[in-house]
Amino acid sequence: MVKITLKKIVYPCWKPFMEGDSNHGGRKADSGGIIDGLWWYEDSGKHVNGDFSMAVIQANNVLEDQCQLESGSLSSIQSSPQGTFVGIYDGHAGPEASRFCNDRLFNNIKKYTSENEGMSADVIQKAYLATDEEFISLVESQWLNSPKMASVGSCCLVGIICNGVLYIANAGDSRAVLARKEKDFNGFKGVRVSEEHNASYESVREELRSLHPNDPNIVALKHNVWRVRGLIQISRSIGDAYLKKPELNKEPLLPKFILSEPFSQPILKAEPAVLVQKLTPEDQFLIFASDGLWEHLTDQEAVDFVKSNPQNGIARKLVKEALHKAAKKREMRYSDLKKVESGIRRHFHDDITVIVLFLNNHSSPQSFSAPVSFKSP
């Protein structure tokens, strides 16, 4: 087990003043991309199979969404094939778990790809479980000094393109949508390629009931929202140690997280649902986004928007489209929403992260003299 200290994952706090909206008013981030007020973005770049665009907008007091794009070798073996890795990490109850995923998950992917001499669904499963174990070990080591860490978790969506094969892994309710050109469809059809784990889905509630047959309260409708044990809306995540280890569900944890009924087996899982499929020439681009985007746009609306706008800065434009809709729902103008500070802004929309991957080269990846790496701050 790799020993990881809290200092390694707690980066300097990002404290923007207001949402920026200029093309040149921001500053370059250490990890790549531009920071401009509440925005972080990289409008255009190249990955081994085409172009990409990525953007994040903050709504919470502290940014809980994290993301990364890595393009180049997917293992530490010199002769390994090139590929592209995308990670969307939607944190809850704090930013620590999403930051941890941003720091550790890709490294674990590379580790298991090297050990298995290739990419596979099993490699991705192992990387998720290892990342979760590492984070929970960190929580245990900090238990007395920082019990709040036990309540922090993150949804975790990963997309990998390697040797013309698409791998999508998801734990939580972020989403990946593939835009496919179809003859019988007028334009590009949005195809959801990720499986979500939100208790609002009957299938998720049924899975929880089957895994916990002796727990009649495993899912409950609370204030018209389905929740796991009345607390959390998702059934799979990285972190949330207080729902995975009974010994971490007690004082000094905050009372609102302590369950009145004890549990013997983990309530949540870190194991992702993995989809593996070969890419075809009809597959045009992929949209990866945290739940904050999908609260305001349907799969097809997002695909149609990307298709009908220039590629440069498309992730930021897609986020802005969601913000316009969020403002409209509250009967306000986008220009007024832009003036709302982080924290208060959470009443209007969540943190939103979007990465758009264009699939220009399906079978002959571009060559790079150096790997491409971008991480949100």
Short mmCIF file of the C-alpha atoms (twelve columns), coordinates in Angstrom:
data_MODEL
# 
_entry.id   MODEL 
# 
loop_
_atom_site.group_PDB 
_atom_site.id 
_atom_site.type_symbol 
_atom_site.label_atom_id 
_atom_site.label_alt_id 
_atom_site.label_comp_id 
_atom_site.label_asym_id 
_atom_site.label_seq_id 
_atom_site.Cartn_x 
_atom_site.Cartn_y 
_atom_site.Cartn_z 
_atom_site.pdbx_PDB_model_num 
ATOM 1   C CA . MET A 1   0.000   0.000  0.000   1 
ATOM 2   C CA . VAL A 2   1.327   3.437  -0.959  1 
ATOM 3   C CA . LYS A 3   1.602   5.725  2.050   1 
ATOM 4   C CA . ILE A 4   -0.044  9.051  1.280   1 
ATOM 5   C CA . THR A 5   -0.147  12.055 3.561   1 
ATOM 6   C CA . LEU A 6   -2.878  14.653 3.738   1 
ATOM 7   C CA . LYS A 7   -0.450  17.376 2.618   1 
ATOM 8   C CA . LYS A 8   -0.070  15.718 -0.768  1 
ATOM 9   C CA . ILE A 9   -3.732  16.105 -1.662  1 
ATOM 10  C CA . VAL A 10  -4.648  19.440 -0.100  1 
ATOM 11  C CA . TYR A 11  -3.635  21.920 -2.803  1 
ATOM 12  C CA . PRO A 12  -3.721  25.692 -2.241  1 
ATOM 13  C CA . CYS A 13  -7.350  26.800 -2.056  1 
ATOM 14  C CA . TRP A 14  -8.738  28.355 -5.191  1 
ATOM 15  C CA . LYS A 15  -10.629 31.462 -4.116  1 
ATOM 16  C CA . PRO A 16  -11.905 33.350 -7.163  1 
ATOM 17  C CA . PHE A 17  -13.828 36.579 -6.728  1 
ATOM 18  C CA . MET A 18  -16.390 36.453 -9.513  1 
ATOM 19  C CA . GLU A 19  -17.115 34.510 -12.645 1 
ATOM 20  C CA . GLY A 20  -14.892 35.725 -15.483 1 
ATOM 21  C CA . ASP A 21  -16.199 35.858 -19.014 1 
ATOM 22  C CA . SER A 22  -13.314 37.238 -21.012 1 
ATOM 23  C CA . ASN A 23  -11.110 35.364 -23.439 1 
ATOM 24  C CA . HIS A 24  -7.858  36.847 -22.179 1 
ATOM 25  C CA . GLY A 25  -8.546  38.066 -18.630 1 
ATOM 26  C CA . GLY A 26  -7.439  34.914 -16.823 1 
ATOM 27  C CA . ARG A 27  -4.106  33.579 -15.678 1 
ATOM 28  C CA . LYS A 28  -2.338  30.358 -16.536 1 
ATOM 29  C CA . ALA A 29  -2.776  27.586 -13.972 1 
ATOM 30  C CA . ASP A 30  0.218   25.570 -12.801 1 
ATOM 31  C CA . SER A 31  -1.417  22.354 -14.014 1 
ATOM 32  C CA . GLY A 32  -2.374  23.858 -17.390 1 
ATOM 33  C CA . GLY A 33  -5.488  25.713 -18.492 1 
ATOM 34  C CA . ILE A 34  -6.713  29.211 -17.661 1 
ATOM 35  C CA . ILE A 35  -8.173  30.420 -14.352 1 
ATOM 36  C CA . ASP A 36  -10.583 33.313 -14.874 1 
ATOM 37  C CA . GLY A 37  -12.757 34.148 -11.877 1 
ATOM 38  C CA . LEU A 38  -14.929 31.106 -11.161 1 
ATOM 39  C CA . TRP A 39  -13.819 29.472 -14.419 1 
ATOM 40  C CA . TRP A 40  -11.035 27.033 -15.230 1 
ATOM 41  C CA . TYR A 41  -10.758 26.006 -18.872 1 
ATOM 42  C CA . GLU A 42  -8.629  24.840 -21.755 1 
ATOM 43  C CA . ASP A 43  -10.490 25.858 -24.886 1 
ATOM 44  C CA . SER A 44  -8.611  23.693 -27.358 1 
ATOM 45  C CA . GLY A 45  -5.960  21.020 -27.393 1 
ATOM 46  C CA . LYS A 46  -4.992  17.784 -29.109 1 
ATOM 47  C CA . HIS A 47  -5.152  14.222 -27.802 1 
ATOM 48  C CA . VAL A 48  -3.894  11.157 -29.639 1 
ATOM 49  C CA . ASN A 49  -7.242  10.570 -31.378 1 
ATOM 50  C CA . GLY A 50  -8.211  14.162 -32.163 1 
ATOM 51  C CA . ASP A 51  -9.005  17.433 -30.417 1 
ATOM 52  C CA . PHE A 52  -10.443 18.269 -27.009 1 
ATOM 53  C CA . SER A 53  -11.969 21.111 -25.009 1 
ATOM 54  C CA . MET A 54  -12.512 21.242 -21.239 1 
ATOM 55  C CA . ALA A 55  -14.076 23.643 -18.742 1 
ATOM 56  C CA . VAL A 56  -15.108 23.920 -15.085 1 
ATOM 57  C CA . ILE A 57  -17.334 26.484 -13.357 1 
ATOM 58  C CA . GLN A 58  -17.394 26.764 -9.559  1 
ATOM 59  C CA . ALA A 59  -20.641 27.106 -7.585  1 
ATOM 60  C CA . ASN A 60  -19.704 25.805 -4.114  1 
ATOM 61  C CA . ASN A 61  -17.707 27.751 -1.509  1 
ATOM 62  C CA . VAL A 62  -14.795 25.458 -2.370  1 
ATOM 63  C CA . LEU A 63  -14.674 23.810 -5.786  1 
ATOM 64  C CA . GLU A 64  -15.706 20.169 -5.304  1 
ATOM 65  C CA . ASP A 65  -15.484 19.130 -8.981  1 
ATOM 66  C CA . GLN A 66  -12.103 18.009 -10.307 1 
ATOM 67  C CA . CYS A 67  -11.069 16.722 -13.732 1 
ATOM 68  C CA . GLN A 68  -8.093  15.680 -15.788 1 
ATOM 69  C CA . LEU A 69  -7.053  14.696 -19.295 1 
ATOM 70  C CA . GLU A 70  -3.949  12.621 -19.962 1 
ATOM 71  C CA . SER A 71  -2.870  11.684 -23.490 1 
ATOM 72  C CA . GLY A 72  0.140   9.601  -24.418 1 
ATOM 73  C CA . SER A 73  1.350   6.369  -22.826 1 
ATOM 74  C CA . LEU A 74  -1.207  4.685  -20.568 1 
ATOM 75  C CA . SER A 75  1.385   2.628  -18.695 1 
ATOM 76  C CA . SER A 76  4.994   2.848  -17.540 1 
ATOM 77  C CA . ILE A 77  6.091   0.357  -20.217 1 
ATOM 78  C CA . GLN A 78  8.024   2.160  -22.940 1 
ATOM 79  C CA . SER A 79  6.481   0.238  -25.845 1 
ATOM 80  C CA . SER A 80  2.908   0.566  -24.579 1 
ATOM 81  C CA . PRO A 81  0.321   1.933  -27.038 1 
ATOM 82  C CA . GLN A 82  -0.726  5.556  -26.859 1 
ATOM 83  C CA . GLY A 83  -4.159  6.470  -25.653 1 
ATOM 84  C CA . THR A 84  -6.279  9.121  -23.947 1 
ATOM 85  C CA . PHE A 85  -7.570  9.139  -20.363 1 
ATOM 86  C CA . VAL A 86  -10.356 11.424 -19.139 1 
ATOM 87  C CA . GLY A 87  -11.460 11.707 -15.505 1 
ATOM 88  C CA . ILE A 88  -14.445 13.618 -14.082 1 
ATOM 89  C CA . TYR A 89  -14.551 13.635 -10.272 1 
ATOM 90  C CA . ASP A 90  -17.668 15.171 -8.690  1 
ATOM 91  C CA . GLY A 91  -17.006 15.584 -4.979  1 
ATOM 92  C CA . HIS A 92  -19.584 15.874 -2.206  1 
ATOM 93  C CA . ALA A 93  -19.364 17.017 1.433   1 
ATOM 94  C CA . GLY A 94  -15.963 18.487 0.573   1 
ATOM 95  C CA . PRO A 95  -13.257 18.534 -2.135  1 
ATOM 96  C CA . GLU A 96  -10.775 16.083 -0.599  1 
ATOM 97  C CA . ALA A 97  -11.965 12.863 -2.285  1 
ATOM 98  C CA . SER A 98  -12.239 14.408 -5.764  1 
ATOM 99  C CA . ARG A 99  -8.781  15.957 -5.383  1 
ATOM 100 C CA . PHE A 100 -7.460  12.571 -4.270  1 
ATOM 101 C CA . CYS A 101 -8.917  10.911 -7.382  1 
ATOM 102 C CA . ASN A 102 -7.343  13.628 -9.514  1 
ATOM 103 C CA . ASP A 103 -3.996  12.835 -7.917  1 
ATOM 104 C CA . ARG A 104 -4.103  9.041  -7.704  1 
ATOM 105 C CA . LEU A 105 -6.521  7.301  -10.088 1 
ATOM 106 C CA . PHE A 106 -4.581  7.731  -13.329 1 
ATOM 107 C CA . ASN A 107 -1.384  6.588  -11.611 1 
ATOM 108 C CA . ASN A 108 -3.200  3.432  -10.509 1 
ATOM 109 C CA . ILE A 109 -4.508  2.905  -14.060 1 
ATOM 110 C CA . LYS A 110 -0.928  3.093  -15.361 1 
ATOM 111 C CA . LYS A 111 0.284   0.735  -12.647 1 
ATOM 112 C CA . TYR A 112 -2.242  -2.008 -13.413 1 
ATOM 113 C CA . THR A 113 -1.951  -1.514 -17.183 1 
ATOM 114 C CA . SER A 114 1.774   -2.186 -16.842 1 
ATOM 115 C CA . GLU A 115 1.253   -5.230 -14.619 1 
ATOM 116 C CA . ASN A 116 -1.375  -6.685 -16.963 1 
ATOM 117 C CA . GLU A 117 0.510   -5.639 -20.122 1 
ATOM 118 C CA . GLY A 118 -2.552  -3.965 -21.571 1 
ATOM 119 C CA . MET A 119 -5.770  -2.079 -20.935 1 
ATOM 120 C CA . SER A 120 -8.891  -3.962 -19.834 1 
ATOM 121 C CA . ALA A 121 -12.057 -3.620 -17.770 1 
ATOM 122 C CA . ASP A 122 -10.271 -5.564 -15.013 1 
ATOM 123 C CA . VAL A 123 -7.429  -3.011 -14.962 1 
ATOM 124 C CA . ILE A 124 -9.918  -0.177 -14.475 1 
ATOM 125 C CA . GLN A 125 -11.818 -2.057 -11.747 1 
ATOM 126 C CA . LYS A 126 -8.575  -2.686 -9.856  1 
ATOM 127 C CA . ALA A 127 -7.547  0.976  -10.163 1 
ATOM 128 C CA . TYR A 128 -10.864 2.203  -8.739  1 
ATOM 129 C CA . LEU A 129 -10.727 -0.207 -5.802  1 
ATOM 130 C CA . ALA A 130 -7.081  0.627  -5.078  1 
ATOM 131 C CA . THR A 131 -7.827  4.368  -5.136  1 
ATOM 132 C CA . ASP A 132 -10.760 3.872  -2.763  1 
ATOM 133 C CA . GLU A 133 -8.663  1.738  -0.388  1 
ATOM 134 C CA . GLU A 134 -5.892  4.347  -0.378  1 
ATOM 135 C CA . PHE A 135 -8.308  7.148  0.403   1 
ATOM 136 C CA . ILE A 136 -10.023 5.212  3.195   1 
ATOM 137 C CA . SER A 137 -6.604  4.387  4.667   1 
ATOM 138 C CA . LEU A 138 -5.907  8.112  4.677   1 
ATOM 139 C CA . VAL A 139 -9.247  8.758  6.400   1 
ATOM 140 C CA . GLU A 140 -8.417  6.174  9.066   1 
ATOM 141 C CA . SER A 141 -5.016  7.751  9.702   1 
ATOM 142 C CA . GLN A 142 -6.680  11.177 10.121  1 
ATOM 143 C CA . TRP A 143 -9.736  9.913  12.054  1 
ATOM 144 C CA . LEU A 144 -9.126  11.601 15.412  1 
ATOM 145 C CA . ASN A 145 -7.803  14.881 13.997  1 
ATOM 146 C CA . SER A 146 -10.148 15.190 11.023  1 
ATOM 147 C CA . PRO A 147 -13.214 12.925 11.370  1 
ATOM 148 C CA . LYS A 148 -15.018 14.976 8.691   1 
ATOM 149 C CA . MET A 149 -12.863 13.205 6.093   1 
ATOM 150 C CA . ALA A 150 -14.963 10.081 6.675   1 
ATOM 151 C CA . SER A 151 -18.022 11.848 5.210   1 
ATOM 152 C CA . VAL A 152 -16.271 13.117 2.062   1 
ATOM 153 C CA . GLY A 153 -16.729 11.250 -1.213  1 
ATOM 154 C CA . SER A 154 -16.633 11.600 -4.969  1 
ATOM 155 C CA . CYS A 155 -18.464 10.319 -8.011  1 
ATOM 156 C CA . CYS A 156 -15.887 9.048  -10.465 1 
ATOM 157 C CA . LEU A 157 -16.322 8.904  -14.275 1 
ATOM 158 C CA . VAL A 158 -13.455 7.703  -16.457 1 
ATOM 159 C CA . GLY A 159 -13.137 7.439  -20.226 1 
ATOM 160 C CA . ILE A 160 -10.197 5.742  -21.943 1 
ATOM 161 C CA . ILE A 161 -9.482  5.370  -25.652 1 
ATOM 162 C CA . CYS A 162 -6.811  2.786  -26.450 1 
ATOM 163 C CA . ASN A 163 -6.197  0.824  -29.671 1 
ATOM 164 C CA . GLY A 164 -9.489  1.988  -31.151 1 
ATOM 165 C CA . VAL A 165 -11.452 0.726  -28.138 1 
ATOM 166 C CA . LEU A 166 -13.529 2.922  -25.837 1 
ATOM 167 C CA . TYR A 167 -13.621 2.113  -22.113 1 
ATOM 168 C CA . ILE A 168 -16.146 3.949  -19.937 1 
ATOM 169 C CA . ALA A 169 -16.181 3.412  -16.163 1 
ATOM 170 C CA . ASN A 170 -18.539 5.111  -13.744 1 
ATOM 171 C CA . ALA A 171 -19.273 5.108  -10.038 1 
ATOM 172 C CA . GLY A 172 -21.901 7.720  -9.212  1 
ATOM 173 C CA . ASP A 173 -24.050 9.969  -11.391 1 
ATOM 174 C CA . SER A 174 -21.700 11.802 -13.738 1 
ATOM 175 C CA . ARG A 175 -22.370 10.921 -17.367 1 
ATOM 176 C CA . ALA A 176 -20.688 10.234 -20.714 1 
ATOM 177 C CA . VAL A 177 -22.573 10.665 -23.984 1 
ATOM 178 C CA . LEU A 178 -21.324 9.539  -27.402 1 
ATOM 179 C CA . ALA A 179 -22.363 11.450 -30.541 1 
ATOM 180 C CA . ARG A 180 -22.914 8.970  -33.370 1 
ATOM 181 C CA . LYS A 181 -23.737 9.778  -36.969 1 
ATOM 182 C CA . GLU A 182 -26.676 7.611  -38.054 1 
ATOM 183 C CA . LYS A 183 -28.280 7.433  -41.497 1 
ATOM 184 C CA . ASP A 184 -31.794 7.024  -40.119 1 
ATOM 185 C CA . PHE A 185 -31.328 9.905  -37.693 1 
ATOM 186 C CA . ASN A 186 -31.339 13.548 -38.752 1 
ATOM 187 C CA . GLY A 187 -27.901 14.610 -37.499 1 
ATOM 188 C CA . PHE A 188 -25.912 13.079 -34.649 1 
ATOM 189 C CA . LYS A 189 -27.628 10.852 -32.134 1 
ATOM 190 C CA . GLY A 190 -26.681 11.124 -28.471 1 
ATOM 191 C CA . VAL A 191 -25.931 7.682  -27.058 1 
ATOM 192 C CA . ARG A 192 -25.442 7.396  -23.288 1 
ATOM 193 C CA . VAL A 193 -22.438 5.157  -22.675 1 
ATOM 194 C CA . SER A 194 -22.198 5.347  -18.881 1 
ATOM 195 C CA . GLU A 195 -24.257 3.551  -16.262 1 
ATOM 196 C CA . GLU A 196 -25.333 5.819  -13.391 1 
ATOM 197 C CA . HIS A 197 -25.842 4.975  -9.733  1 
ATOM 198 C CA . ASN A 198 -28.377 7.460  -8.425  1 
ATOM 199 C CA . ALA A 199 -31.152 6.196  -6.146  1 
ATOM 200 C CA . SER A 200 -33.677 8.080  -8.295  1 
ATOM 201 C CA . TYR A 201 -33.420 5.101  -10.691 1 
ATOM 202 C CA . GLU A 202 -35.608 2.127  -9.776  1 
ATOM 203 C CA . SER A 203 -32.877 -0.266 -10.966 1 
ATOM 204 C CA . VAL A 204 -30.425 1.241  -8.457  1 
ATOM 205 C CA . ARG A 205 -32.935 0.943  -5.614  1 
ATOM 206 C CA . GLU A 206 -33.601 -2.678 -6.570  1 
ATOM 207 C CA . GLU A 207 -29.868 -3.438 -6.604  1 
ATOM 208 C CA . LEU A 208 -29.479 -1.932 -3.133  1 
ATOM 209 C CA . ARG A 209 -32.436 -3.925 -1.784  1 
ATOM 210 C CA . SER A 210 -31.047 -7.156 -3.242  1 
ATOM 211 C CA . LEU A 211 -27.612 -6.492 -1.716  1 
ATOM 212 C CA . HIS A 212 -29.122 -5.578 1.678   1 
ATOM 213 C CA . PRO A 213 -32.181 -7.852 2.067   1 
ATOM 214 C CA . ASN A 214 -32.226 -7.452 5.858   1 
ATOM 215 C CA . ASP A 215 -32.160 -3.671 5.778   1 
ATOM 216 C CA . PRO A 216 -35.693 -2.318 5.141   1 
ATOM 217 C CA . ASN A 217 -34.393 1.259  5.258   1 
ATOM 218 C CA . ILE A 218 -31.590 0.848  2.724   1 
ATOM 219 C CA . VAL A 219 -33.408 3.333  0.467   1 
ATOM 220 C CA . ALA A 220 -35.907 5.922  1.644   1 
ATOM 221 C CA . LEU A 221 -37.891 8.742  0.068   1 
ATOM 222 C CA . LYS A 222 -36.882 11.889 1.952   1 
ATOM 223 C CA . HIS A 223 -38.316 15.286 0.933   1 
ATOM 224 C CA . ASN A 224 -39.336 13.728 -2.412  1 
ATOM 225 C CA . VAL A 225 -35.763 12.558 -3.097  1 
ATOM 226 C CA . TRP A 226 -34.683 8.913  -2.961  1 
ATOM 227 C CA . ARG A 227 -31.652 8.498  -0.695  1 
ATOM 228 C CA . VAL A 228 -29.452 5.638  0.520   1 
ATOM 229 C CA . ARG A 229 -30.105 5.234  4.254   1 
ATOM 230 C CA . GLY A 230 -31.745 8.663  4.065   1 
ATOM 231 C CA . LEU A 231 -28.386 10.369 3.540   1 
ATOM 232 C CA . ILE A 232 -26.826 10.159 0.088   1 
ATOM 233 C CA . GLN A 233 -28.309 9.902  -3.410  1 
ATOM 234 C CA . ILE A 234 -25.675 7.636  -4.987  1 
ATOM 235 C CA . SER A 235 -24.920 3.966  -4.364  1 
ATOM 236 C CA . ARG A 236 -21.313 3.910  -5.614  1 
ATOM 237 C CA . SER A 237 -18.442 6.302  -4.977  1 
ATOM 238 C CA . ILE A 238 -14.825 6.779  -4.019  1 
ATOM 239 C CA . GLY A 239 -14.611 7.652  -0.326  1 
ATOM 240 C CA . ASP A 240 -17.731 8.035  1.866   1 
ATOM 241 C CA . ALA A 241 -15.919 5.886  4.399   1 
ATOM 242 C CA . TYR A 242 -18.674 6.450  6.975   1 
ATOM 243 C CA . LEU A 243 -20.961 4.254  4.830   1 
ATOM 244 C CA . LYS A 244 -18.335 1.615  4.128   1 
ATOM 245 C CA . LYS A 245 -16.704 1.016  7.529   1 
ATOM 246 C CA . PRO A 246 -18.871 0.714  10.674  1 
ATOM 247 C CA . GLU A 247 -15.953 1.768  12.874  1 
ATOM 248 C CA . LEU A 248 -15.973 5.160  11.108  1 
ATOM 249 C CA . ASN A 249 -19.701 5.723  11.665  1 
ATOM 250 C CA . LYS A 250 -19.554 7.033  15.218  1 
ATOM 251 C CA . GLU A 251 -18.326 10.010 17.220  1 
ATOM 252 C CA . PRO A 252 -16.377 12.210 16.608  1 
ATOM 253 C CA . LEU A 253 -18.146 12.142 13.220  1 
ATOM 254 C CA . LEU A 254 -20.822 14.828 12.916  1 
ATOM 255 C CA . PRO A 255 -24.164 13.538 14.299  1 
ATOM 256 C CA . LYS A 256 -26.002 14.020 10.973  1 
ATOM 257 C CA . PHE A 257 -23.815 11.329 9.377   1 
ATOM 258 C CA . ILE A 258 -24.121 8.766  12.191  1 
ATOM 259 C CA . LEU A 259 -26.666 6.056  11.415  1 
ATOM 260 C CA . SER A 260 -29.155 5.126  14.116  1 
ATOM 261 C CA . GLU A 261 -29.120 1.500  12.946  1 
ATOM 262 C CA . PRO A 262 -25.744 -0.270 12.743  1 
ATOM 263 C CA . PHE A 263 -24.494 -2.011 9.589   1 
ATOM 264 C CA . SER A 264 -22.128 -4.927 9.117   1 
ATOM 265 C CA . GLN A 265 -21.383 -4.807 5.372   1 
ATOM 266 C CA . PRO A 266 -20.464 -1.728 3.304   1 
ATOM 267 C CA . ILE A 267 -23.545 0.222  2.237   1 
ATOM 268 C CA . LEU A 268 -21.831 1.874  -0.748  1 
ATOM 269 C CA . LYS A 269 -19.478 0.309  -3.292  1 
ATOM 270 C CA . ALA A 270 -16.466 1.745  -5.105  1 
ATOM 271 C CA . GLU A 271 -16.685 -0.790 -7.924  1 
ATOM 272 C CA . PRO A 272 -17.497 0.987  -11.209 1 
ATOM 273 C CA . ALA A 273 -19.807 -0.148 -13.997 1 
ATOM 274 C CA . VAL A 274 -17.563 -0.592 -17.056 1 
ATOM 275 C CA . LEU A 275 -18.540 -0.455 -20.729 1 
ATOM 276 C CA . VAL A 276 -16.125 -1.626 -23.440 1 
ATOM 277 C CA . GLN A 277 -16.838 -1.105 -27.136 1 
ATOM 278 C CA . LYS A 278 -14.909 -0.638 -30.361 1 
ATOM 279 C CA . LEU A 279 -15.098 2.822  -31.874 1 
ATOM 280 C CA . THR A 280 -16.449 3.158  -35.400 1 
ATOM 281 C CA . PRO A 281 -16.076 5.899  -38.054 1 
ATOM 282 C CA . GLU A 282 -19.645 6.961  -37.213 1 
ATOM 283 C CA . ASP A 283 -18.569 7.892  -33.646 1 
ATOM 284 C CA . GLN A 284 -17.848 11.628 -33.831 1 
ATOM 285 C CA . PHE A 285 -17.267 12.962 -30.313 1 
ATOM 286 C CA . LEU A 286 -17.775 12.262 -26.604 1 
ATOM 287 C CA . ILE A 287 -19.149 14.543 -23.902 1 
ATOM 288 C CA . PHE A 288 -18.045 13.796 -20.334 1 
ATOM 289 C CA . ALA A 289 -19.705 15.890 -17.627 1 
ATOM 290 C CA . SER A 290 -20.537 15.995 -13.945 1 
ATOM 291 C CA . ASP A 291 -24.161 15.864 -12.829 1 
ATOM 292 C CA . GLY A 292 -24.256 19.670 -12.709 1 
ATOM 293 C CA . LEU A 293 -24.517 19.847 -16.513 1 
ATOM 294 C CA . TRP A 294 -27.146 17.127 -16.888 1 
ATOM 295 C CA . GLU A 295 -29.452 18.881 -14.404 1 
ATOM 296 C CA . HIS A 296 -30.052 21.466 -17.149 1 
ATOM 297 C CA . LEU A 297 -29.419 19.704 -20.491 1 
ATOM 298 C CA . THR A 298 -30.589 16.412 -21.967 1 
ATOM 299 C CA . ASP A 299 -28.134 14.093 -23.715 1 
ATOM 300 C CA . GLN A 300 -29.459 15.079 -27.145 1 
ATOM 301 C CA . GLU A 301 -29.513 18.805 -26.358 1 
ATOM 302 C CA . ALA A 302 -25.836 18.640 -25.396 1 
ATOM 303 C CA . VAL A 303 -24.923 16.709 -28.568 1 
ATOM 304 C CA . ASP A 304 -26.909 19.089 -30.801 1 
ATOM 305 C CA . PHE A 305 -25.254 22.094 -29.155 1 
ATOM 306 C CA . VAL A 306 -21.724 20.741 -29.720 1 
ATOM 307 C CA . LYS A 307 -22.572 19.797 -33.304 1 
ATOM 308 C CA . SER A 308 -23.914 23.272 -34.152 1 
ATOM 309 C CA . ASN A 309 -21.077 25.359 -32.643 1 
ATOM 310 C CA . PRO A 310 -17.351 25.810 -33.461 1 
ATOM 311 C CA . GLN A 311 -15.044 23.359 -31.693 1 
ATOM 312 C CA . ASN A 312 -12.756 25.944 -30.120 1 
ATOM 313 C CA . GLY A 313 -13.994 26.623 -26.581 1 
ATOM 314 C CA . ILE A 314 -16.963 24.285 -26.990 1 
ATOM 315 C CA . ALA A 315 -16.746 22.918 -23.415 1 
ATOM 316 C CA . ARG A 316 -16.985 26.441 -22.002 1 
ATOM 317 C CA . LYS A 317 -19.843 27.274 -24.380 1 
ATOM 318 C CA . LEU A 318 -21.686 24.130 -23.303 1 
ATOM 319 C CA . VAL A 319 -21.327 25.087 -19.637 1 
ATOM 320 C CA . LYS A 320 -22.620 28.588 -20.449 1 
ATOM 321 C CA . GLU A 321 -25.648 27.061 -22.191 1 
ATOM 322 C CA . ALA A 322 -26.419 25.161 -18.977 1 
ATOM 323 C CA . LEU A 323 -25.981 28.381 -16.959 1 
ATOM 324 C CA . HIS A 324 -28.414 30.225 -19.221 1 
ATOM 325 C CA . LYS A 325 -30.971 27.480 -18.575 1 
ATOM 326 C CA . ALA A 326 -30.261 27.559 -14.822 1 
ATOM 327 C CA . ALA A 327 -30.853 31.318 -14.783 1 
ATOM 328 C CA . LYS A 328 -34.049 30.964 -16.806 1 
ATOM 329 C CA . LYS A 329 -35.421 28.425 -14.319 1 
ATOM 330 C CA . ARG A 330 -35.035 31.045 -11.596 1 
ATOM 331 C CA . GLU A 331 -36.510 33.776 -13.819 1 
ATOM 332 C CA . MET A 332 -33.301 35.774 -13.919 1 
ATOM 333 C CA . ARG A 333 -30.873 36.869 -16.603 1 
ATOM 334 C CA . TYR A 334 -27.531 35.159 -17.192 1 
ATOM 335 C CA . SER A 335 -25.855 38.539 -16.742 1 
ATOM 336 C CA . ASP A 336 -27.307 38.680 -13.211 1 
ATOM 337 C CA . LEU A 337 -26.315 35.092 -12.419 1 
ATOM 338 C CA . LYS A 338 -22.720 35.979 -13.319 1 
ATOM 339 C CA . LYS A 339 -22.686 38.432 -10.403 1 
ATOM 340 C CA . VAL A 340 -23.584 35.760 -7.828  1 
ATOM 341 C CA . GLU A 341 -20.596 34.665 -5.746  1 
ATOM 342 C CA . SER A 342 -19.562 31.075 -5.064  1 
ATOM 343 C CA . GLY A 343 -21.429 29.516 -2.155  1 
ATOM 344 C CA . ILE A 344 -24.582 31.535 -2.762  1 
ATOM 345 C CA . ARG A 345 -24.401 30.430 -6.389  1 
ATOM 346 C CA . ARG A 346 -24.943 26.821 -5.282  1 
ATOM 347 C CA . HIS A 347 -28.635 27.712 -4.859  1 
ATOM 348 C CA . PHE A 348 -28.789 28.207 -8.648  1 
ATOM 349 C CA . HIS A 349 -26.515 25.466 -9.987  1 
ATOM 350 C CA . ASP A 350 -23.869 22.951 -8.926  1 
ATOM 351 C CA . ASP A 351 -20.190 22.924 -9.870  1 
ATOM 352 C CA . ILE A 352 -20.157 21.952 -13.553 1 
ATOM 353 C CA . THR A 353 -17.342 20.136 -15.369 1 
ATOM 354 C CA . VAL A 354 -17.320 19.307 -19.083 1 
ATOM 355 C CA . ILE A 355 -14.737 17.608 -21.292 1 
ATOM 356 C CA . VAL A 356 -15.465 17.168 -25.005 1 
ATOM 357 C CA . LEU A 357 -13.308 14.697 -26.960 1 
ATOM 358 C CA . PHE A 358 -13.491 14.870 -30.751 1 
ATOM 359 C CA . LEU A 359 -12.672 11.587 -32.471 1 
ATOM 360 C CA . ASN A 360 -10.843 12.729 -35.599 1 
ATOM 361 C CA . ASN A 361 -8.530  9.724  -35.784 1 
ATOM 362 C CA . HIS A 362 -10.106 6.366  -34.975 1 
ATOM 363 C CA . SER A 363 -7.437  3.939  -36.147 1 
ATOM 364 C CA . SER A 364 -4.226  5.949  -36.601 1 
ATOM 365 C CA . PRO A 365 -3.410  7.937  -33.458 1 
ATOM 366 C CA . GLN A 366 -1.375  11.099 -33.822 1 
ATOM 367 C CA . SER A 367 2.216   11.050 -32.588 1 
ATOM 368 C CA . PHE A 368 3.305   13.357 -29.786 1 
ATOM 369 C CA . SER A 369 6.831   14.291 -28.795 1 
ATOM 370 C CA . ALA A 370 5.605   14.703 -25.207 1 
ATOM 371 C CA . PRO A 371 2.520   13.532 -23.294 1 
ATOM 372 C CA . VAL A 372 -0.452  15.891 -22.888 1 
ATOM 373 C CA . SER A 373 -1.618  16.497 -19.318 1 
ATOM 374 C CA . PHE A 374 -4.240  18.874 -17.934 1 
ATOM 375 C CA . LYS A 375 -5.708  18.935 -14.419 1 
ATOM 376 C CA . SER A 376 -8.169  21.330 -12.871 1 
ATOM 377 C CA . PRO A 377 -6.619  23.276 -9.954  1 
# 
